[in-house]
């Protein structure tokens, strides 16, 4: 190969490095932006965060390998490039493991977490050793072992449907299987080509393409989870809004007007839907009963019990002047349907004409 061909090959490689590094870095930043926008979407957002960090780190690593770009940097920044490259080389597997960790649950999640922590420890030791001695790849074999371990676990997890059903939270397993297959085939191909001594330049390009396939499949799976959680949360919020409207509908719409007594009421539940309930039992302008109840717990189940109390109160209104009897009958009606929940109740009877009050709880 003549000098011109070598120069052209070098420049082409530099352009590809610059393009690949910039692309992965931008994709990483875009993923982090999506995660920030969708931060209230529940599960799946952390996976997008780790995926964005992984992609951005890979992009920076590729840019540090572009000598043309490094030479135009300020001298103080050039001196820090080796430290950045070394740190990212060891930390990439940590970001990858954390991305995979968000796709699994149970003991498999704990195992992947352990691999990530071991990878982080190796990275800290390797970077510290590099700072002291200037040797980059002293611990790279251990880093590669962690990488191989994460990849093997991922492949086994995706290849065995029973494991996915037991430990996975995937909705589009086929897409991730395809991405991993492309990545593994690319890795095997590059290893074979390089072992035969054929074109070392092509290895990095195929690495980028294989990584892009894996990253794209992970991004698709993660975003599907985010959107699915958003739809689920939206449905829950709509149901809660309806439940809240129904709950307010069972409360008294107005306060009764009595002689020599002013009545006011305020209702501020702790959550959107709760088990708090109150009712007025007016008899005439002088006599009235006040019932206040609190169902244990919060949410829709407690609100349903509160609506049952509303119905039950109508059947015990004849005992409005006797607080103890009213609560006893109310307990008899509701006790069979409480299903383990508890109700605390207080009842006050006031007779402004006679000037007395009775209370029971």
VENPENOR-V976712 format. One line per field, one symbol per residue. ss: DSSP state (H for helix, E for strand, C for the rest). psi: psi as a letter, one per 20 degrees, with the letter a starting at -180 (. if undefined). A space follows every 10 residues. Layout:
# VENPENOR-V976712
ss->???
psi->???
This chain:
# VENPENOR-V976712
ss->CCHHHHHHHH HHHHHHHHHH HHHHHHHHHH HHHHHHHCCC CCCCHHHHHH HHHHHHHHHH HHHHCCHHHH HCCCHHHHHH HHHHHHHHHH HHHHHHHHHH HCCECHHHHH HHHHHHHHHH HHHHHHHHHH HHHCCCCCCH HHHHHHHHHH HHHHHHHHHC HHHHHHHECC CCHHHHHHHH HHHHHHHHHH HHHHHCCCCC HHHHHHHHHH HHHHHHHHHH HHHHHHHHHH HHHHHHHHHH HHHHHHHHHC CCCCCCCECC ECCCCCCCCC CCCEEEEEEE EECCCCEEEE EEEEEEEECH HHHHHHHHHH HHHHHCHHHC CCHHHHHHHH HHHHHHHCCC CCEEEEEEEE ECCCCEEEEE C
psi->prgggggggg hghggggggg ggghgggghg ghgghhhkhj jbqhghhhgh gggggggggg ghhhinhggh hiqqhhhhii ghggggghgh ighghgghgh hiirrbhhgh ghgggghghg gggggggghg hgijpgkgjh hhghggghgg ggggggghho hhhghgiqkq hmhhghgggh gggggggggg ggghhikonh hhghghgggg hhgggggggg gghggghghg gghggghghh gghgghghhi qphrqqpqpj pppqqponqh rhprjqqqqp mqgaihpqqp ppqopqarag ghhghhhhhg ghhhijhikh ingghghghg hhghhijhli qqppqppppp ohgikrqqqq .
